[in-house]
Amino acid sequence: MFHLLYLLKEDFIIFNVFRYITFRSFGAGVTAFLISIILGGYFIKFLSSRQFKESIRDDGPQSHQSKAGTPTMGGAFIVVAITISTILWVDLSSQVMWTVLLFTFSYALIGFLDDWLKYTKGRGMSARLKFFLQIVFGTLFVVLILSEMNGFSMLVSGTEANEYPFTSIIIPFFKKAVFDLGWFYIPFGVLVVVGASNSVNLTDGLDGLAIGSISVAAATYLIFCYLSGHLEFSSYLQIPYIPQGGELAVYLAAVGGACLGFLWYNSHPAEVFMGDVGSLALGAAIGSVALIIKQELLLVLVGGLFVMEALSVIIQVISFKLTGKRVFKMAPLHHHFELSGWSESKVVIRFWIISLVLALFALSTLKLR
């Protein structure tokens, strides 16, 4: 739409709005939401007819046993909504945009294969194989991004912007804390995208929990992308200027819109679960954008809830192996609170609140430097 309708701006002044990131972001968000809503109903019926239904673990909260038989792999229509909306509204000449979209799709494919094997063979792919594929695609993504992005500029003092290699990382809350990792940036970048993807996957255990939190993270990074893609705003706020950041804002609007559409069906009691095809893809989407706009470390704040969930699993495993005792009643963390007496809805809403507070704290870094 950008390439077709913007060309008509000389004859029809109304089409001039397509040059504005804000307008195209709004359009991408609404389009993805509508596609997700429309596809969702048909897709749920299809999944039910094909018996792609969730099996519930016996050692979990007993209240979850009623969810057995709920259709899963609903993340597939999230990915479809994101892809269609993105292609409709972004500047398709952006090479970085295509790289992010293909990377998101690659992780969706890993999740889809895992879900497919789980519900056709009774067992998904091994954790080692899944982790290996994530590392392979993550490495390819980081290498491609490094080849496409020569560096970035940032105003840290005075009026002249300093140029930094793209292998640099920025420490939040500090004006001049920029460190070049060199080739070590590749394993660092892989750690970011793989960690983000798996953290979202671990959080996806309650109705609406992961999808709502991802929506908050997408909205937060959308703001950072828009500001990073605007020379004046990025200079004033002393954040990296990434020329293609604006197109990533349009992409994240599509992610957020698709997530809200899915939440329509995933709110308690859920009519469908997203499965690995959705959780791995959405985590990869957020992690990849964080890398490109040089806000990798800020992901610990923006995705703080996902970090908490992942850490709870790591702590539980290490504690049990070393001492034979469990720190939490059950991991991930949301199950611990369920077994402590919180209702599922209360856990979800309170965790959403935590996500919102952390997002606001992350946005405060724009001025607290």
Secondary structure as the mmCIF struct_conf table of DSSP 4:
data_model
#
loop_
_struct_conf.conf_type_id
_struct_conf.id
_struct_conf.beg_label_comp_id
_struct_conf.beg_label_asym_id
_struct_conf.beg_label_seq_id
_struct_conf.end_label_comp_id
_struct_conf.end_label_asym_id
_struct_conf.end_label_seq_id
HELX_RH_AL_P HELX_RH_AL_P1 PHE A 2 LEU A 5
HELX_RH_3T_P HELX_RH_3T_P1 TYR A 6 GLU A 10
TURN_TY1_P TURN_TY1_P1 ASP A 11 ASP A 11
HELX_RH_3T_P HELX_RH_3T_P2 ILE A 13 ARG A 19
HELX_RH_AL_P HELX_RH_AL_P2 ILE A 21 SER A 49
TURN_TY1_P TURN_TY1_P2 ARG A 50 GLN A 51
STRN STRN1 LYS A 53 LYS A 53
TURN_TY1_P TURN_TY1_P3 ASP A 58 ASP A 59
BEND BEND1 GLY A 60 GLY A 60
HELX_RH_3T_P HELX_RH_3T_P3 GLN A 62 LYS A 67
TURN_TY1_P TURN_TY1_P4 ALA A 68 GLY A 69
STRN STRN2 PRO A 71 PRO A 71
TURN_TY1_P TURN_TY1_P5 GLY A 74 GLY A 74
HELX_RH_AL_P HELX_RH_AL_P3 GLY A 75 TRP A 89
BEND BEND2 VAL A 90 VAL A 90
TURN_TY1_P TURN_TY1_P6 LEU A 92 SER A 93
HELX_RH_AL_P HELX_RH_AL_P4 GLN A 95 THR A 120
TURN_TY1_P TURN_TY1_P7 LYS A 121 LYS A 121
BEND BEND3 GLY A 122 ARG A 123
HELX_RH_AL_P HELX_RH_AL_P5 ALA A 127 GLU A 148
STRN STRN3 GLY A 151 MET A 154
BEND BEND4 SER A 157 GLU A 160
HELX_LH_PP_P HELX_LH_PP_P1 ALA A 161 ALA A 161
STRN STRN4 ASN A 162 PRO A 165
TURN_TY1_P TURN_TY1_P8 PHE A 166 THR A 167
STRN STRN5 SER A 168 ILE A 170
TURN_TY1_P TURN_TY1_P9 PRO A 172 PHE A 173
BEND BEND5 LYS A 175 LYS A 176
STRN STRN6 VAL A 178 ASP A 180
HELX_RH_3T_P HELX_RH_3T_P4 GLY A 182 PHE A 184
HELX_RH_AL_P HELX_RH_AL_P6 TYR A 185 THR A 203
TURN_TY1_P TURN_TY1_P10 ASP A 204 GLY A 205
BEND BEND6 LEU A 206 LEU A 206
TURN_TY1_P TURN_TY1_P11 ASP A 207 GLY A 208
HELX_RH_AL_P HELX_RH_AL_P7 LEU A 209 SER A 228
TURN_TY1_P TURN_TY1_P12 GLY A 229 GLY A 229
HELX_RH_AL_P HELX_RH_AL_P8 LEU A 231 LEU A 237
TURN_TY1_P TURN_TY1_P13 GLN A 238 GLN A 238
STRN STRN7 TYR A 241 TYR A 241
TURN_TY1_P TURN_TY1_P14 PRO A 243 GLN A 244
HELX_RH_AL_P HELX_RH_AL_P9 GLY A 245 ASN A 266
BEND BEND7 SER A 267 PRO A 269
HELX_LH_PP_P HELX_LH_PP_P2 ALA A 270 ALA A 270
BEND BEND8 GLU A 271 GLU A 271
HELX_RH_AL_P HELX_RH_AL_P10 GLY A 275 ILE A 292
TURN_TY1_P TURN_TY1_P15 ILE A 293 LYS A 294
BEND BEND9 GLU A 296 GLU A 296
TURN_TY1_P TURN_TY1_P16 LEU A 297 LEU A 298
HELX_RH_AL_P HELX_RH_AL_P11 LEU A 299 VAL A 302
TURN_TY1_P TURN_TY1_P17 GLY A 303 GLY A 303
HELX_RH_AL_P HELX_RH_AL_P12 GLY A 304 THR A 323
BEND BEND10 GLY A 324 GLY A 324
BEND BEND11 VAL A 327 PRO A 332
HELX_RH_AL_P HELX_RH_AL_P13 LEU A 333 LEU A 339
TURN_TY1_P TURN_TY1_P18 SER A 340 GLY A 341
HELX_RH_AL_P HELX_RH_AL_P14 GLU A 344 LEU A 363
HELX_RH_3T_P HELX_RH_3T_P5 SER A 364 LEU A 366
TURN_TY1_P TURN_TY1_P19 LYS A 367 LYS A 367
#
